[in-house]
């Protein structure tokens, strides 16, 4: 199918159903409400075995993680250059990936450890931290209200 079919024809039909339109006889047909967003998909984030592709950039995974955690999109212009992606309903969402803290070694900075915890932007409240692994003790996680989510399995 030609790309213009979805963008120009199908999108217009869906828009008319949602918003309403003028029928051939001039009578106004009310819309059903709602809406939609036309989007083009980028490269897949995960490979066939479910692992994060080596070519995935932090910003792309950050948008996916934030949406997965909150159900709300993280606007393209708001993707921070920090592990703290944002706060949603009083919970901070963090992502440790691709050396966001400056460590470019394999798995560097992607495992939640006491040293990494000290480097994270502070937040006084519950935290969900997406990371490759978790070496933080249970008492510290409870005290600092940290819920680790293992990447890629819990994304």
N, CA, C and O atoms as a GROMACS GRO file, in nm:
protein
  620
    1UNK      N    1   0.085  -0.117   0.000
    1UNK     CA    2   0.000   0.000   0.000
    1UNK      C    3   0.090   0.124   0.000
    1UNK      O    4   0.192   0.128   0.068
    2UNK      N    5   0.052   0.221  -0.074
    2UNK     CA    6   0.130   0.345  -0.080
    2UNK      C    7   0.119   0.420   0.054
    2UNK      O    8   0.012   0.424   0.114
    3UNK      N    9   0.230   0.478   0.099
    3UNK     CA   10   0.227   0.551   0.227
    3UNK      C   11   0.123   0.663   0.230
    3UNK      O   12   0.065   0.691   0.335
    4UNK      N   13   0.099   0.726   0.118
    4UNK     CA   14   0.005   0.839   0.117
    4UNK      C   15  -0.138   0.794   0.145
    4UNK      O   16  -0.220   0.875   0.189
    5UNK      N   17  -0.171   0.668   0.120
    5UNK     CA   18  -0.307   0.618   0.146
    5UNK      C   19  -0.341   0.634   0.294
    5UNK      O   20  -0.446   0.688   0.329
    6UNK      N   21  -0.253   0.587   0.380
    6UNK     CA   22  -0.278   0.598   0.526
    6UNK      C   23  -0.277   0.744   0.570
    6UNK      O   24  -0.366   0.787   0.644
    7UNK      N   25  -0.178   0.821   0.524
    7UNK     CA   26  -0.160   0.959   0.568
    7UNK      C   27  -0.270   1.051   0.516
    7UNK      O   28  -0.322   1.134   0.590
    8UNK      N   29  -0.306   1.036   0.388
    8UNK     CA   30  -0.399   1.132   0.326
    8UNK      C   31  -0.544   1.086   0.321
    8UNK      O   32  -0.635   1.168   0.335
    9UNK      N   33  -0.568   0.959   0.302
    9UNK     CA   34  -0.707   0.913   0.284
    9UNK      C   35  -0.764   0.853   0.413
    9UNK      O   36  -0.866   0.898   0.462
   10UNK      N   37  -0.698   0.752   0.466
   10UNK     CA   38  -0.748   0.686   0.586
   10UNK      C   39  -0.754   0.782   0.704
   10UNK      O   40  -0.852   0.783   0.778
   11UNK      N   41  -0.650   0.862   0.721
   11UNK     CA   42  -0.649   0.958   0.832
   11UNK      C   43  -0.765   1.056   0.820
   11UNK      O   44  -0.827   1.090   0.921
   12UNK      N   45  -0.794   1.102   0.700
   12UNK     CA   46  -0.906   1.196   0.681
   12UNK      C   47  -1.040   1.130   0.713
   12UNK      O   48  -1.128   1.193   0.770
   13UNK      N   49  -1.055   1.005   0.676
   13UNK     CA   50  -1.180   0.933   0.706
   13UNK      C   51  -1.199   0.919   0.856
   13UNK      O   52  -1.309   0.941   0.907
   14UNK      N   53  -1.096   0.882   0.925
   14UNK     CA   54  -1.104   0.866   1.071
   14UNK      C   55  -1.134   1.002   1.136
   14UNK      O   56  -1.214   1.010   1.228
   15UNK      N   57  -1.070   1.107   1.088
   15UNK     CA   58  -1.093   1.242   1.141
   15UNK      C   59  -1.241   1.281   1.126
   15UNK      O   60  -1.299   1.338   1.218
   16UNK      N   61  -1.300   1.252   1.011
   16UNK     CA   62  -1.441   1.287   0.987
   16UNK      C   63  -1.535   1.209   1.079
   16UNK      O   64  -1.633   1.264   1.129
   17UNK      N   65  -1.506   1.083   1.102
   17UNK     CA   66  -1.589   1.003   1.192
   17UNK      C   67  -1.581   1.061   1.334
   17UNK      O   68  -1.682   1.067   1.403
   18UNK      N   69  -1.463   1.102   1.376
   18UNK     CA   70  -1.446   1.156   1.511
   18UNK      C   71  -1.507   1.296   1.526
   18UNK      O   72  -1.571   1.325   1.627
   19UNK      N   73  -1.487   1.382   1.426
   19UNK     CA   74  -1.526   1.523   1.438
   19UNK      C   75  -1.659   1.558   1.372
   19UNK      O   76  -1.717   1.662   1.402
   20UNK      N   77  -1.708   1.473   1.282
   20UNK     CA   78  -1.829   1.503   1.208
   20UNK      C   79  -1.795   1.560   1.071
   20UNK      O   80  -1.680   1.597   1.044
   21UNK      N   81  -1.896   1.568   0.984
   21UNK     CA   82  -1.873   1.619   0.849
   21UNK      C   83  -2.005   1.660   0.786
   21UNK      O   84  -2.112   1.630   0.839
   22UNK      N   85  -1.996   1.731   0.674
   22UNK     CA   86  -2.115   1.770   0.598
   22UNK      C   87  -2.144   1.663   0.494
   22UNK      O   88  -2.058   1.633   0.410
   23UNK      N   89  -2.264   1.605   0.499
   23UNK     CA   90  -2.302   1.500   0.404
   23UNK      C   91  -2.324   1.561   0.265
   23UNK      O   92  -2.326   1.683   0.250
   24UNK      N   93  -2.340   1.476   0.165
   24UNK     CA   94  -2.359   1.520   0.026
   24UNK      C   95  -2.482   1.611   0.012
   24UNK      O   96  -2.482   1.702  -0.070
   25UNK      N   97  -2.585   1.586   0.092
   25UNK     CA   98  -2.707   1.668   0.083
   25UNK      C   99  -2.695   1.797   0.165
   25UNK      O  100  -2.792   1.872   0.176
   26UNK      N  101  -2.576   1.823   0.223
   26UNK     CA  102  -2.554   1.945   0.299
   26UNK      C  103  -2.585   1.934   0.447
   26UNK      O  104  -2.552   2.024   0.524
   27UNK      N  105  -2.646   1.825   0.487
   27UNK     CA  106  -2.681   1.806   0.627
   27UNK      C  107  -2.554   1.770   0.708
   27UNK      O  108  -2.469   1.695   0.660
   28UNK      N  109  -2.545   1.823   0.827
   28UNK     CA  110  -2.428   1.798   0.913
   28UNK      C  111  -2.444   1.664   0.984
   28UNK      O  112  -2.545   1.639   1.049
   29UNK      N  113  -2.344   1.578   0.970
   29UNK     CA  114  -2.342   1.450   1.038
   29UNK      C  115  -2.250   1.467   1.160
   29UNK      O  116  -2.132   1.499   1.144
   30UNK      N  117  -2.304   1.447   1.281
   30UNK     CA  118  -2.223   1.468   1.401
   30UNK      C  119  -2.114   1.361   1.413
   30UNK      O  120  -2.131   1.247   1.371
   31UNK      N  121  -2.002   1.401   1.472
   31UNK     CA  122  -1.893   1.307   1.495
   31UNK      C  123  -1.920   1.219   1.615
   31UNK      O  124  -2.006   1.248   1.698
   32UNK      N  125  -1.847   1.112   1.623
   32UNK     CA  126  -1.861   1.018   1.735
   32UNK      C  127  -1.773   1.057   1.854
   32UNK      O  128  -1.784   0.998   1.961
   33UNK      N  129  -1.686   1.156   1.834
   33UNK     CA  130  -1.597   1.199   1.941
   33UNK      C  131  -1.466   1.124   1.936
   33UNK      O  132  -1.446   1.037   1.851
   34UNK      N  133  -1.379   1.157   2.026
   34UNK     CA  134  -1.248   1.094   2.029
   34UNK      C  135  -1.152   1.160   1.932
   34UNK      O  136  -1.173   1.274   1.891
   35UNK      N  137  -1.052   1.091   1.898
   35UNK     CA  138  -0.952   1.144   1.807
   35UNK      C  139  -0.849   1.037   1.777
   35UNK      O  140  -0.863   0.922   1.818
   36UNK      N  141  -0.746   1.076   1.707
   36UNK     CA  142  -0.638   0.986   1.675
   36UNK      C  143  -0.515   1.067   1.644
   36UNK      O  144  -0.521   1.189   1.627
   37UNK      N  145  -0.404   0.999   1.636
   37UNK     CA  146  -0.279   1.063   1.600
   37UNK      C  147  -0.212   0.975   1.495
   37UNK      O  148  -0.195   0.855   1.515
   38UNK      N  149  -0.175   1.035   1.385
   38UNK     CA  150  -0.104   0.963   1.280
   38UNK      C  151   0.044   0.966   1.315
   38UNK      O  152   0.099   1.073   1.342
   39UNK      N  153   0.106   0.851   1.313
   39UNK     CA  154   0.248   0.844   1.346
   39UNK      C  155   0.317   0.743   1.256
   39UNK      O  156   0.256   0.648   1.209
   40UNK      N  157   0.443   0.766   1.233
   40UNK     CA  158   0.524   0.670   1.160
   40UNK      C  159   0.612   0.598   1.261
   40UNK      O  160   0.669   0.661   1.351
   41UNK      N  161   0.622   0.468   1.246
   41UNK     CA  162   0.702   0.389   1.338
   41UNK      C  163   0.849   0.397   1.299
   41UNK      O  164   0.883   0.399   1.181
   42UNK      N  165   0.934   0.402   1.399
   42UNK     CA  166   1.078   0.403   1.376
   42UNK      C  167   1.130   0.261   1.382
   42UNK      O  168   1.055   0.164   1.374
   43UNK      N  169   1.260   0.251   1.395
   43UNK     CA  170   1.325   0.121   1.406
   43UNK      C  171   1.277   0.050   1.534
   43UNK      O  172   1.252   0.115   1.636
   44UNK      N  173   1.265  -0.080   1.528
   44UNK     CA  174   1.224  -0.159   1.645
   44UNK      C  175   1.325  -0.141   1.758
   44UNK      O  176   1.446  -0.136   1.733
   45UNK      N  177   1.276  -0.131   1.881
   45UNK     CA  178   1.365  -0.117   1.996
   45UNK      C  179   1.427  -0.250   2.037
   45UNK      O  180   1.537  -0.254   2.093
   46UNK      N  181   1.355  -0.359   2.010
   46UNK     CA  182   1.398  -0.490   2.056
   46UNK      C  183   1.428  -0.581   1.937
   46UNK      O  184   1.364  -0.569   1.832
   47UNK      N  185   1.524  -0.671   1.955
   47UNK     CA  186   1.554  -0.767   1.849
   47UNK      C  187   1.463  -0.889   1.863
   47UNK      O  188   1.376  -0.893   1.951
   48UNK      N  189   1.482  -0.988   1.778
   48UNK     CA  190   1.395  -1.106   1.776
   48UNK      C  191   1.397  -1.184   1.908
   48UNK      O  192   1.300  -1.253   1.940
   49UNK      N  193   1.506  -1.174   1.984
   49UNK     CA  194   1.514  -1.247   2.112
   49UNK      C  195   1.467  -1.163   2.230
   49UNK      O  196   1.477  -1.208   2.345
   50UNK      N  197   1.416  -1.041   2.204
   50UNK     CA  198   1.363  -0.957   2.310
   50UNK      C  199   1.465  -0.868   2.377
   50UNK      O  200   1.433  -0.800   2.475
   51UNK      N  201   1.588  -0.866   2.327
   51UNK     CA  202   1.692  -0.781   2.383
   51UNK      C  203   1.686  -0.642   2.318
   51UNK      O  204   1.639  -0.628   2.205
   52UNK      N  205   1.733  -0.542   2.389
   52UNK     CA  206   1.737  -0.408   2.335
   52UNK      C  207   1.843  -0.406   2.224
   52UNK      O  208   1.956  -0.449   2.244
   53UNK      N  209   1.805  -0.356   2.107
   53UNK     CA  210   1.898  -0.349   1.994
   53UNK      C  211   2.016  -0.259   2.029
   53UNK      O  212   2.001  -0.160   2.100
   54UNK      N  213   2.132  -0.293   1.980
   54UNK     CA  214   2.254  -0.217   2.006
   54UNK      C  215   2.246  -0.074   1.951
   54UNK      O  216   2.314   0.016   2.000
   55UNK      N  217   2.162  -0.053   1.848
   55UNK     CA  218   2.153   0.078   1.783
   55UNK      C  219   2.054   0.173   1.850
   55UNK      O  220   2.042   0.289   1.810
   56UNK      N  221   1.984   0.126   1.952
   56UNK     CA  222   1.882   0.209   2.018
   56UNK      C  223   1.950   0.320   2.098
   56UNK      O  224   2.042   0.296   2.175
   57UNK      N  225   1.902   0.440   2.077
   57UNK     CA  226   1.955   0.557   2.149
   57UNK      C  227   1.877   0.578   2.279
   57UNK      O  228   1.762   0.535   2.292
   58UNK      N  229   1.943   0.644   2.375
   58UNK     CA  230   1.882   0.669   2.505
   58UNK      C  231   1.746   0.737   2.491
   58UNK      O  232   1.649   0.695   2.555
   59UNK      N  233   1.736   0.841   2.408
   59UNK     CA  234   1.612   0.918   2.395
   59UNK      C  235   1.497   0.830   2.347
   59UNK      O  236   1.384   0.845   2.394
   60UNK      N  237   1.524   0.739   2.254
   60UNK     CA  238   1.417   0.651   2.203
   60UNK      C  239   1.368   0.556   2.311
   60UNK      O  240   1.248   0.537   2.329
   61UNK      N  241   1.462   0.495   2.383
   61UNK     CA  242   1.422   0.403   2.489
   61UNK      C  243   1.356   0.479   2.603
   61UNK      O  244   1.263   0.428   2.666
   62UNK      N  245   1.402   0.600   2.632
   62UNK     CA  246   1.344   0.681   2.739
   62UNK      C  247   1.196   0.709   2.712
   62UNK      O  248   1.113   0.698   2.802
   63UNK      N  249   1.163   0.746   2.588
   63UNK     CA  250   1.022   0.772   2.555
   63UNK      C  251   0.939   0.646   2.573
   63UNK      O  252   0.827   0.653   2.625
   64UNK      N  253   0.991   0.533   2.532
   64UNK     CA  254   0.918   0.406   2.546
   64UNK      C  255   0.900   0.369   2.694
   64UNK      O  256   0.791   0.329   2.735
   65UNK      N  257   1.006   0.381   2.771
   65UNK     CA  258   1.001   0.346   2.913
   65UNK      C  259   0.901   0.436   2.986
   65UNK      O  260   0.820   0.387   3.066
   66UNK      N  261   0.906   0.566   2.961
   66UNK     CA  262   0.815   0.657   3.029
   66UNK      C  263   0.670   0.623   2.995
   66UNK      O  264   0.584   0.623   3.084
   67UNK      N  265   0.642   0.594   2.869
   67UNK     CA  266   0.506   0.559   2.830
   67UNK      C  267   0.465   0.427   2.895
   67UNK      O  268   0.352   0.414   2.943
   68UNK      N  269   0.553   0.331   2.897
   68UNK     CA  270   0.524   0.201   2.959
   68UNK      C  271   0.494   0.217   3.108
   68UNK      O  272   0.404   0.152   3.160
   69UNK      N  273   0.569   0.304   3.175
   69UNK     CA  274   0.552   0.322   3.319
   69UNK      C  275   0.430   0.405   3.355
   69UNK      O  276   0.369   0.384   3.460
   70UNK      N  277   0.391   0.499   3.268
   70UNK     CA  278   0.287   0.594   3.304
   70UNK      C  279   0.162   0.589   3.218
   70UNK      O  280   0.054   0.632   3.260
   71UNK      N  281   0.175   0.536   3.096
   71UNK     CA  282   0.062   0.540   3.003
   71UNK      C  283   0.050   0.676   2.935
   71UNK      O  284  -0.043   0.699   2.858
   72UNK      N  285   0.144   0.764   2.962
   72UNK     CA  286   0.146   0.898   2.902
   72UNK      C  287   0.274   0.917   2.823
   72UNK      O  288   0.380   0.868   2.863
   73UNK      N  289   0.265   0.987   2.711
   73UNK     CA  290   0.386   1.007   2.631
   73UNK      C  291   0.481   1.109   2.694
   73UNK      O  292   0.438   1.201   2.763
   74UNK      N  293   0.606   1.089   2.668
   74UNK     CA  294   0.708   1.187   2.705
   74UNK      C  295   0.737   1.263   2.577
   74UNK      O  296   0.793   1.206   2.483
   75UNK      N  297   0.701   1.390   2.571
   75UNK     CA  298   0.721   1.464   2.447
   75UNK      C  299   0.865   1.460   2.398
   75UNK      O  300   0.959   1.461   2.479
   76UNK      N  301   0.883   1.454   2.268
   76UNK     CA  302   1.016   1.445   2.209
   76UNK      C  303   1.108   1.554   2.263
   76UNK      O  304   1.224   1.527   2.294
   77UNK      N  305   1.057   1.675   2.274
   77UNK     CA  306   1.140   1.787   2.318
   77UNK      C  307   1.174   1.780   2.467
   77UNK      O  308   1.261   1.854   2.514
   78UNK      N  309   1.106   1.692   2.542
   78UNK     CA  310   1.129   1.686   2.686
   78UNK      C  311   1.220   1.572   2.727
   78UNK      O  312   1.240   1.551   2.847
   79UNK      N  313   1.277   1.497   2.633
   79UNK     CA  314   1.364   1.386   2.672
   79UNK      C  315   1.490   1.446   2.733
   79UNK      O  316   1.568   1.511   2.663
   80UNK      N  317   1.511   1.425   2.861
   80UNK     CA  318   1.624   1.486   2.929
   80UNK      C  319   1.754   1.411   2.901
   80UNK      O  320   1.753   1.296   2.857
   81UNK      N  321   1.864   1.477   2.927
   81UNK     CA  322   1.994   1.413   2.917
   81UNK      C  323   2.039   1.372   3.057
   81UNK      O  324   2.150   1.401   3.100
   82UNK      N  325   1.949   1.305   3.124
   82UNK     CA  326   1.969   1.262   3.262
   82UNK      C  327   1.885   1.135   3.284
   82UNK      O  328   1.787   1.113   3.213
   83UNK      N  329   1.923   1.053   3.380
   83UNK     CA  330   1.844   0.932   3.406
   83UNK      C  331   1.702   0.961   3.455
   83UNK      O  332   1.614   0.877   3.441
   84UNK      N  333   1.680   1.079   3.514
   84UNK     CA  334   1.546   1.114   3.563
   84UNK      C  335   1.462   1.160   3.444
   84UNK      O  336   1.479   1.272   3.395
   85UNK      N  337   1.372   1.073   3.398
   85UNK     CA  338   1.291   1.104   3.280
   85UNK      C  339   1.179   1.202   3.312
   85UNK      O  340   1.143   1.284   3.228
   86UNK      N  341   1.126   1.194   3.432
   86UNK     CA  342   1.017   1.281   3.471
   86UNK      C  343   0.948   1.227   3.594
   86UNK      O  344   0.979   1.118   3.643
   87UNK      N  345   0.852   1.305   3.642
   87UNK     CA  346   0.773   1.266   3.759
   87UNK      C  347   0.629   1.259   3.714
   87UNK      O  348   0.578   1.351   3.649
   88UNK      N  349   0.562   1.150   3.748
   88UNK     CA  350   0.424   1.128   3.708
   88UNK      C  351   0.344   1.088   3.830
   88UNK      O  352   0.373   0.986   3.893
   89UNK      N  353   0.245   1.168   3.865
   89UNK     CA  354   0.160   1.143   3.983
   89UNK      C  355   0.244   1.114   4.107
   89UNK      O  356   0.213   1.023   4.184
   90UNK      N  357   0.349   1.193   4.126
   90UNK     CA  358   0.430   1.183   4.248
   90UNK      C  359   0.535   1.074   4.248
   90UNK      O  360   0.601   1.054   4.350
   91UNK      N  361   0.553   1.004   4.137
   91UNK     CA  362   0.655   0.899   4.128
   91UNK      C  363   0.756   0.937   4.021
   91UNK      O  364   0.720   0.970   3.908
   92UNK      N  365   0.884   0.932   4.057
   92UNK     CA  366   0.991   0.963   3.962
   92UNK      C  367   1.022   0.839   3.879
   92UNK      O  368   1.028   0.728   3.932
   93UNK      N  369   1.042   0.860   3.749
   93UNK     CA  370   1.076   0.752   3.657
   93UNK      C  371   1.220   0.774   3.610
   93UNK      O  372   1.251   0.879   3.554
   94UNK      N  373   1.307   0.676   3.634
   94UNK     CA  374   1.447   0.683   3.596
   94UNK      C  375   1.479   0.573   3.495
   94UNK      O  376   1.414   0.469   3.492
   95UNK      N  377   1.581   0.598   3.413
   95UNK     CA  378   1.632   0.497   3.320
   95UNK      C  379   1.784   0.500   3.323
   95UNK      O  380   1.846   0.604   3.298
   96UNK      N  381   1.844   0.385   3.354
   96UNK     CA  382   1.989   0.369   3.346
   96UNK      C  383   2.016   0.291   3.218
   96UNK      O  384   1.987   0.172   3.208
   97UNK      N  385   2.074   0.361   3.118
   97UNK     CA  386   2.097   0.297   2.989
   97UNK      C  387   2.203   0.373   2.910
   97UNK      O  388   2.208   0.496   2.914
   98UNK      N  389   2.286   0.299   2.840
   98UNK     CA  390   2.385   0.355   2.746
   98UNK      C  391   2.473   0.462   2.807
   98UNK      O  392   2.501   0.564   2.744
   99UNK      N  393   2.518   0.440   2.928
   99UNK     CA  394   2.612   0.532   2.989
   99UNK      C  395   2.559   0.671   3.016
   99UNK      O  396   2.634   0.769   3.009
  100UNK      N  397   2.430   0.682   3.046
  100UNK     CA  398   2.369   0.814   3.070
  100UNK      C  399   2.439   0.888   3.184
  100UNK      O  400   2.433   1.010   3.190
  101UNK      N  401   2.504   0.815   3.272
  101UNK     CA  402   2.576   0.879   3.383
  101UNK      C  403   2.724   0.900   3.351
  101UNK      O  404   2.802   0.937   3.438
  102UNK      N  405   2.763   0.877   3.224
  102UNK     CA  406   2.900   0.904   3.182
  102UNK      C  407   2.989   0.782   3.173
  102UNK      O  408   3.100   0.793   3.123
  103UNK      N  409   2.944   0.667   3.220
  103UNK     CA  410   3.025   0.546   3.213
  103UNK      C  411   2.991   0.473   3.083
  103UNK      O  412   2.880   0.421   3.069
  104UNK      N  413   3.084   0.469   2.989
  104UNK     CA  414   3.059   0.410   2.858
  104UNK      C  415   3.097   0.262   2.850
  104UNK      O  416   3.084   0.202   2.744
  105UNK      N  417   3.144   0.202   2.961
  105UNK     CA  418   3.182   0.060   2.956
  105UNK      C  419   3.058  -0.027   2.942
  105UNK      O  420   2.946   0.018   2.968
  106UNK      N  421   3.078  -0.151   2.900
  106UNK     CA  422   2.966  -0.244   2.886
  106UNK      C  423   2.896  -0.258   3.020
  106UNK      O  424   2.958  -0.289   3.121
  107UNK      N  425   2.767  -0.234   3.020
  107UNK     CA  426   2.683  -0.238   3.140
  107UNK      C  427   2.720  -0.129   3.239
  107UNK      O  428   2.662  -0.123   3.348
  108UNK      N  429   2.814  -0.044   3.204
  108UNK     CA  430   2.859   0.061   3.296
  108UNK      C  431   2.746   0.156   3.330
  108UNK      O  432   2.683   0.214   3.242
  109UNK      N  433   2.723   0.173   3.458
  109UNK     CA  434   2.621   0.266   3.502
  109UNK      C  435   2.480   0.219   3.479
  109UNK      O  436   2.385   0.291   3.511
  110UNK      N  437   2.463   0.100   3.424
  110UNK     CA  438   2.329   0.050   3.396
  110UNK      C  439   2.277  -0.043   3.506
  110UNK      O  440   2.160  -0.083   3.503
  111UNK      N  441   2.362  -0.077   3.601
  111UNK     CA  442   2.324  -0.162   3.714
  111UNK      C  443   2.307  -0.072   3.836
  111UNK      O  444   2.394   0.009   3.867
  112UNK      N  445   2.196  -0.088   3.905
  112UNK     CA  446   2.167  -0.007   4.023
  112UNK      C  447   2.249  -0.056   4.141
  112UNK      O  448   2.226  -0.165   4.194
  113UNK      N  449   2.345   0.025   4.181
  113UNK     CA  450   2.432  -0.005   4.294
  113UNK      C  451   2.426   0.114   4.390
  113UNK      O  452   2.372   0.219   4.354
  114UNK      N  453   2.480   0.100   4.512
  114UNK     CA  454   2.484   0.215   4.602
  114UNK      C  455   2.559   0.334   4.540
  114UNK      O  456   2.517   0.449   4.558
  115UNK      N  457   2.668   0.309   4.468
  115UNK     CA  458   2.743   0.419   4.406
  115UNK      C  459   2.661   0.488   4.298
  115UNK      O  460   2.663   0.611   4.288
  116UNK      N  461   2.590   0.411   4.217
  116UNK     CA  462   2.505   0.470   4.112
  116UNK      C  463   2.391   0.547   4.176
  116UNK      O  464   2.353   0.654   4.127
  117UNK      N  465   2.335   0.494   4.283
  117UNK     CA  466   2.224   0.561   4.351
  117UNK      C  467   2.263   0.702   4.394
  117UNK      O  468   2.182   0.795   4.387
  118UNK      N  469   2.388   0.719   4.439
  118UNK     CA  470   2.436   0.851   4.482
  118UNK      C  471   2.445   0.949   4.365
  118UNK      O  472   2.434   1.070   4.384
  119UNK      N  473   2.464   0.898   4.243
  119UNK     CA  474   2.479   0.984   4.125
  119UNK      C  475   2.346   1.026   4.063
  119UNK      O  476   2.342   1.117   3.980
  120UNK      N  477   2.237   0.959   4.103
  120UNK     CA  478   2.107   0.991   4.042
  120UNK      C  479   2.056   1.126   4.088
  120UNK      O  480   2.077   1.165   4.203
  121UNK      N  481   1.989   1.199   4.000
  121UNK     CA  482   1.925   1.324   4.042
  121UNK      C  483   1.829   1.294   4.157
  121UNK      O  484   1.750   1.200   4.149
  122UNK      N  485   1.834   1.374   4.264
  122UNK     CA  486   1.752   1.343   4.381
  122UNK      C  487   1.603   1.365   4.357
  122UNK      O  488   1.562   1.451   4.278
  123UNK      N  489   1.523   1.287   4.426
  123UNK     CA  490   1.378   1.303   4.427
  123UNK      C  491   1.329   1.251   4.560
  123UNK      O  492   1.362   1.138   4.599
  124UNK      N  493   1.251   1.329   4.630
  124UNK     CA  494   1.201   1.291   4.762
  124UNK      C  495   1.062   1.230   4.745
  124UNK      O  496   0.961   1.297   4.765
  125UNK      N  497   1.061   1.104   4.710
  125UNK     CA  498   0.935   1.034   4.688
  125UNK      C  499   0.964   0.899   4.625
  125UNK      O  500   1.080   0.861   4.608
  126UNK      N  501   0.859   0.826   4.589
  126UNK     CA  502   0.879   0.695   4.528
  126UNK      C  503   0.950   0.707   4.393
  126UNK      O  504   0.932   0.804   4.319
  127UNK      N  505   1.032   0.605   4.364
  127UNK     CA  506   1.110   0.604   4.241
  127UNK      C  507   1.098   0.469   4.173
  127UNK      O  508   1.107   0.365   4.238
  128UNK      N  509   1.077   0.470   4.044
  128UNK     CA  510   1.085   0.349   3.962
  128UNK      C  511   1.211   0.365   3.879
  128UNK      O  512   1.225   0.462   3.805
  129UNK      N  513   1.303   0.269   3.891
  129UNK     CA  514   1.431   0.279   3.821
  129UNK      C  515   1.446   0.159   3.728
  129UNK      O  516   1.457   0.045   3.772
  130UNK      N  517   1.446   0.187   3.598
  130UNK     CA  518   1.468   0.084   3.497
  130UNK      C  519   1.618   0.069   3.480
  130UNK      O  520   1.689   0.166   3.452
  131UNK      N  521   1.668  -0.056   3.498
  131UNK     CA  522   1.812  -0.081   3.497
  131UNK      C  523   1.839  -0.225   3.455
  131UNK      O  524   1.750  -0.309   3.455
  132UNK      N  525   1.965  -0.252   3.418
  132UNK     CA  526   2.004  -0.386   3.374
  132UNK      C  527   2.009  -0.484   3.490
  132UNK      O  528   1.993  -0.605   3.470
  133UNK      N  529   2.030  -0.435   3.610
  133UNK     CA  530   2.037  -0.520   3.727
  133UNK      C  531   2.026  -0.437   3.853
  133UNK      O  532   2.032  -0.314   3.848
  134UNK      N  533   2.010  -0.504   3.966
  134UNK     CA  534   1.987  -0.436   4.093
  134UNK      C  535   2.074  -0.499   4.200
  134UNK      O  536   2.057  -0.616   4.236
  135UNK      N  537   2.169  -0.420   4.252
  135UNK     CA  538   2.254  -0.466   4.361
  135UNK      C  539   2.235  -0.381   4.486
  135UNK      O  540   2.320  -0.381   4.576
  136UNK      N  541   2.123  -0.310   4.492
  136UNK     CA  542   2.090  -0.228   4.608
  136UNK      C  543   2.025  -0.319   4.712
  136UNK      O  544   1.942  -0.403   4.678
  137UNK      N  545   2.060  -0.304   4.835
  137UNK     CA  546   2.002  -0.386   4.940
  137UNK      C  547   1.854  -0.358   4.960
  137UNK      O  548   1.806  -0.249   4.930
  138UNK      N  549   1.783  -0.457   5.011
  138UNK     CA  550   1.638  -0.444   5.034
  138UNK      C  551   1.604  -0.331   5.130
  138UNK      O  552   1.507  -0.258   5.110
  139UNK      N  553   1.684  -0.316   5.235
  139UNK     CA  554   1.658  -0.210   5.333
  139UNK      C  555   1.672  -0.072   5.269
  139UNK      O  556   1.589   0.017   5.292
  140UNK      N  557   1.775  -0.054   5.188
  140UNK     CA  558   1.794   0.076   5.122
  140UNK      C  559   1.682   0.104   5.022
  140UNK      O  560   1.634   0.217   5.012
  141UNK      N  561   1.641   0.002   4.948
  141UNK     CA  562   1.530   0.021   4.853
  141UNK      C  563   1.403   0.063   4.928
  141UNK      O  564   1.329   0.150   4.882
  142UNK      N  565   1.379   0.001   5.040
  142UNK     CA  566   1.260   0.035   5.119
  142UNK      C  567   1.271   0.177   5.175
  142UNK      O  568   1.176   0.255   5.168
  143UNK      N  569   1.387   0.210   5.230
  143UNK     CA  570   1.410   0.341   5.290
  143UNK      C  571   1.399   0.454   5.185
  143UNK      O  572   1.342   0.560   5.214
  144UNK      N  573   1.453   0.432   5.067
  144UNK     CA  574   1.452   0.536   4.963
  144UNK      C  575   1.336   0.521   4.866
  144UNK      O  576   1.327   0.595   4.767
  145UNK      N  577   1.246   0.426   4.894
  145UNK     CA  578   1.125   0.402   4.814
  145UNK      C  579   1.159   0.378   4.666
  145UNK      O  580   1.103   0.443   4.577
  146UNK      N  581   1.251   0.285   4.644
  146UNK     CA  582   1.297   0.249   4.509
  146UNK      C  583   1.234   0.118   4.466
  146UNK      O  584   1.237   0.018   4.539
  147UNK      N  585   1.176   0.119   4.346
  147UNK     CA  586   1.126  -0.003   4.284
  147UNK      C  587   1.206  -0.023   4.156
  147UNK      O  588   1.185   0.048   4.058
  148UNK      N  589   1.298  -0.121   4.155
  148UNK     CA  590   1.374  -0.145   4.032
  148UNK      C  591   1.290  -0.225   3.932
  148UNK      O  592   1.210  -0.310   3.970
  149UNK      N  593   1.311  -0.196   3.804
  149UNK     CA  594   1.249  -0.271   3.694
  149UNK      C  595   1.364  -0.312   3.602
  149UNK      O  596   1.439  -0.227   3.555
  150UNK      N  597   1.377  -0.442   3.577
  150UNK     CA  598   1.490  -0.489   3.499
  150UNK      C  599   1.466  -0.475   3.350
  150UNK      O  600   1.364  -0.517   3.296
  151UNK      N  601   1.566  -0.413   3.283
  151UNK     CA  602   1.562  -0.401   3.138
  151UNK      C  603   1.634  -0.521   3.079
  151UNK      O  604   1.734  -0.566   3.134
  152UNK      N  605   1.587  -0.573   2.970
  152UNK     CA  606   1.470  -0.534   2.892
  152UNK      C  607   1.342  -0.605   2.935
  152UNK      O  608   1.235  -0.577   2.880
  153UNK      N  609   1.350  -0.694   3.031
  153UNK     CA  610   1.240  -0.784   3.062
  153UNK      C  611   1.114  -0.716   3.117
  153UNK      O  612   1.004  -0.763   3.092
  154UNK      N  613   1.129  -0.608   3.190
  154UNK     CA  614   1.012  -0.542   3.249
  154UNK      C  615   0.972  -0.414   3.175
  154UNK      O  616   0.904  -0.328   3.230
  155UNK      N  617   1.015  -0.404   3.052
  155UNK     CA  618   0.974  -0.289   2.970
  155UNK      C  619   0.856  -0.333   2.887
  155UNK      O  620   0.802  -0.254   2.809
   0.00000   0.00000   0.00000
